[in-house]
Amino acid sequence: MSLSRPVISIKNLHKRYKGPSMDALKGINLNITAGEFYGILGPNAAGKTTLISLLCGLFPPTAGTITFNYNGFDNTPSAVKKIIGLVPQEIALFASLTVHENISYFGQMHGLFGRTLHKTVDGLLDRLQLEIHAGKKTSKCSGGIKRRTNLAAGMVHNPKVLVLDEPTVGVDAQSRNLIFEYLKELNRDGTTILYTTHYMNEAEELCSAVSIIDDGLVIATGTPEKLIRRCDDCNDLGELFLKLTGKALRE
Amino acid sequence: MRKLYFNIRREILTLIRDKAGLSILFLMPLLLIIVITLTQQNAIQSVSSATIELLFIDHDQSTMGELVRKGLSGSDEFNLITQYKSKPLTDSMVKALVARGKFRVGIIISENTTEEAKQKIISGLQTLIEGDEKEGDTAKVHGIRVLFDPAIRDIVRISILNAVKMATTGAESSLMTNVLFSRLSEVIETKDSVSLMILNALQDVDVDELPQQVVEVGESYPGSSNVIIKPNITQNNVPAFSLFAMFFIVIPLAGSLIAEKNEGTYDRIRTLPVSYLNILTGKTVAYLMVCFLQFLLMVLVGIFVFPYLGLPALETGNHYFAIFVATLVSALSAIGFGLLVGTYSTTHNQAAMFGAILVVIMAALGGIFMPVNMMPENLKLISNLSPLRWGIDSYLNLFARGAGLVGIWKNLVLLFAFFVVSLGIAAKRFS
């Protein structure tokens, strides 16, 4: 596993939304290497979700580029969709479908059928301890089961890049631990992970590198240890974060 | 194609599991057609206020024709039309115009009706006096034909028929008086013994025994096929309300789009390597199945359940393929409407309120509650923009007028175009 080759290069990325003039991103530059567990941190309205949306091809940037540097990869939107897995902050599942049906559906949309699909879905159900809930409608499931199903649905096609937008919001300690273990395992197996969270301890525990974004700009980048060391009176990432972004309440 | 199959499957599972939504889709429309049909069956009084245009041809050109014309035109309810596009009406023109639904009624008074009616009255009087009924005395004069648009509402048809019969009876009474006066004149002038004998005999005759209804008012429905379907409330209501029900899929369909938008699945779907058109096509196919099931259920209830409720059974004619195509494009149009509402609404309540009310408005404009030809002129024009009008007209042409695909193709093109435009707008907006 190489940690040197940037597989995602983000250059001078700008995004301006229509309507009242608002620059969500004001020139983001990031290099994410293969197999990295990359944390994107920032207060509310910093531009994290916009960055993730652009990365997943939900809408085009106003300026700048995002390049995926895989061998023979053509960077078309359809090609990007095949290598990326998104786990959104919302429980983006079909409420009337069961846990099994939801995971299968997202697999089917990625072109998985028959035995391959069954094997993959069964593997995910087993790994995320969802087997006994497989037949339950997601609308009837607890928050933890929904979160794990949400994760499985984004992972079912074994993406090269997994994008997680606050995947542990509202889950209990056990579910969170299970999700962490699974993500670490995926990362060890070579999946590049982009992770946004408001929980600084999560970022410190999981991420090999982080970028702190505020007001549409990257204000700090590096490994959590290096960033903490650089700050004289910071003992952890949480203190560093508050020092850099301030204590004033955001939107 | 496999992805499409799985999209269809997902939509069907979602639909099946929404018990409340399904009950709205199937039970409510059934309740609607049964209740409204039963109600309308007895609501004859509501027809009177509008002026009805009657095509009128008088081949008789004598007393009967003149008196029937006066009887009908004397009423504010009817406007007698004797020319179409500046040309005098002919029998074939009247048949064609009524068969196409351009006019709802045509009246043709046959040649020599007055003369034949006179003879019938005289012969009836002689029979009364002599007490010896000759062969053919009971046969009526086939003098007046009333041609009805097969899609005419039953209450309107009955009302018009009664008015024509009243005018005819009035004309017959005048004719009888004429005959009697002319006999009286003959007695006075000639002192003819036979006429005198008749007049003497008539002194003992009860008025009720005088020849009555000597002229037959015949009724016919010039449809586009050989199958004669008698107009009745079932032929109007079952297809029309089936279409009405179909458009109510706007609520679950728009609801599913809104739920996907609000719950994040829509954004997630957009990160999948599948076009949104594929997703929308999946929805379209699933809801198309629902619409067909709805329609089938309605038709089966019309055929098999209505007779048990004392209502006429639905007759489907013989244009099954045309009915299939009309149902297909009507359902597509309803789905297109659902997609549009779902695209532009932001909450489920908004879509439910907006969609449902708009369906009722479009249905009213389409002539589901009141025939379009009884609407004010400006409303008639607006009604041309209602997809429900296009659908209802197609179904009435098929179920009541016995038309085939040729008779409804323009409406089918409009319905399909509406679907294509709606799908295009939704796909563009979502992608």
Interface residues (C-beta under 8 A of the other chain):
Chain A: S53 C56 G57 L58 S78 K81 K82 I84 L86 P88 Q89 E90 I91 A92 L93 F94 A95 S96 L97 E101 Y105 F106 Q108 M109 H110 G111 F113 K137 A153 G154
Chain B: R2 K3 F6 R10 L13 T14 R17 D18 A259 E263 G264 T265 D267 R268 I269 R270 T271 L272 P273 V274
